[in-house]
Amino acid sequence: MINRERGDVAKKTNVAVIGLGWPGREHLKGYLANDKAKVVAVCDMNTDLAQQLAAEHGIEAYGDHRQMLKEAGVDAVSVCLPNFLHAPVSLDALKAGKHVICEKPPALDAKQARKMAATAKAKKLTLMYALCQRFSAETVLAKDFIDKGELGEIYYARAVYHRRRGIPGGSRSWFVDKARSGGGALIDIGVHALDCAWWLMGTPKPVSVSGMAFGKFAHLAAEGTTFDVDDSAFALIKFANGAALQIECSWALNLPGGGTIQIAGTAGGATMSPLKIHTERNGVQIDIDPEVPGRDAFAGQTAHFVECIQKRKTPIVSAEHGVQLMQMLDGIYQSSVTGKETRIR
Ligand SMILES: NC(=O)c1ccc[n+]([C@@H]2O[C@H](COP(=O)([O-])OP(=O)(O)OC[C@H]3O[C@@H](n4cnc5c(N)ncnc54)[C@H](O)[C@@H]3O)[C@@H](O)[C@H]2O)c1
């Protein structure tokens, strides 16, 4: 019960969303469903879109994030902009004293992610990355099985995310321009599979990467666009604890589309989408087919961000995880160019 006379109404975190494409609107929905957050503003350079959403929810609309950071009275922001704006806009927000959750990929490269992490640390602010698969019902359940020891010592994972044909285009052609995206299929969708598998493995420290990235479908990109990114990538990542992760992903590949994550340990294994736990009982091999509870990944993600701000906790997708993820992605791209294994320090 809230005793209003005593004035102990729990303080809500004032939030705003910058960038109102599909992921931005999912962040917005997540906050609106959270009684510990109060959405005060939205921002998009498409001011018609910002005004329409603001009018729907009785909040302020901005076309310029700097003006919003100055005027809107926000404690925290979601940065849901094209990849090349992740670092500069997150840094603007952190320097203005705001907590930040930034969409995937963390940045264009590890150098930018390091700067974001250092700024958040210096300012004592929360910086979290929106790797939403960590918050899906399946992943939460699989992680619980793993944390309770069901798989034993994990030493191998496979992360697969293929689209047979699915190169982003139209108004989103920045996805295929390396200067604005940082890369193609690997940094866009491979990062989801990689992060989810790495999280289930217990985020071991990456030490080396050997990979190949291909760009074979530039002719499918919309006319007049710059296409200088990978449309498929394949890599093996080795970790300090002796474990290995194999990743394969594509926006275009002449093989069936689809994805999975598989985790192998000394006592059991797990396959995702749909979740199955492979184990032994009474001396025989069995597969457990768990009932997965309904859960909205974006709502879980924004709720975790708000909780971390209010309880001063480090988010599960921390600033440091953002740096390590970018080191793995940078390492794959570098290995593909040099033809050699990339060491990660
Ligand atoms: N978590 C997920 O599953 C998921 C899914 C899709 C995209 N994403 C990520 O979300 C980010 C945005 O992707 P998207 O598909 O929405 O891109 P998009 O290009 O469709 O939309 C981005 C929005 O940002 C706005 N915008 C662009 N520059 C701006 C600026 N300087 N100031 C204010 N607004 C600006 C655009 O008008 C647009 O409404 C990307 O980093 C992408 O990788 C995540």
The ligand as a Gaussian input file, in Angstrom:
#p B3LYP/6-31G(d) Opt

LIG

0 1
 N       16.528000      -6.056000     -31.058000
 C       16.088000      -6.375000     -32.255000
 O       15.566000      -7.475000     -32.462000
 C       16.250000      -5.399000     -33.372000
 C       15.465000      -5.520000     -34.532000
 C       15.641000      -4.584000     -35.549000
 C       16.604000      -3.585000     -35.417000
 N       17.374000      -3.500000     -34.270000
 C       18.388000      -2.447000     -34.101000
 O       17.713000      -1.216000     -33.811000
 C       18.374000      -0.120000     -34.450000
 C       17.377000       0.626000     -35.327000
 O       16.933000      -0.260000     -36.333000
 P       15.622000       0.038000     -37.176000
 O       15.327000      -1.207000     -37.901000
 O       14.585000       0.646000     -36.310000
 O       16.194000       1.147000     -38.166000
 P       15.343000       2.158000     -39.045000
 O       16.289000       2.800000     -39.978000
 O       14.137000       1.458000     -39.580000
 O       14.730000       3.189000     -37.992000
 C       15.458000       3.989000     -37.139000
 C       14.598000       5.191000     -36.726000
 O       15.526000       6.154000     -36.287000
 C       15.193000       7.413000     -36.859000
 N       16.430000       8.212000     -36.962000
 C       17.484000       8.015000     -37.784000
 N       18.441000       8.925000     -37.537000
 C       17.993000       9.703000     -36.511000
 C       18.529000      10.796000     -35.791000
 N       19.733000      11.297000     -36.068000
 N       17.776000      11.335000     -34.796000
 C       16.541000      10.862000     -34.514000
 N       15.978000       9.826000     -35.166000
 C       16.692000       9.251000     -36.155000
 C       14.581000       7.094000     -38.205000
 O       13.751000       8.167000     -38.658000
 C       13.807000       5.819000     -37.891000
 O       12.472000       6.101000     -37.461000
 C       19.540000      -0.733000     -35.230000
 O       20.718000      -0.571000     -34.489000
 C       19.203000      -2.203000     -35.371000
 O       20.356000      -3.020000     -35.381000
 C       17.175000      -4.368000     -33.259000

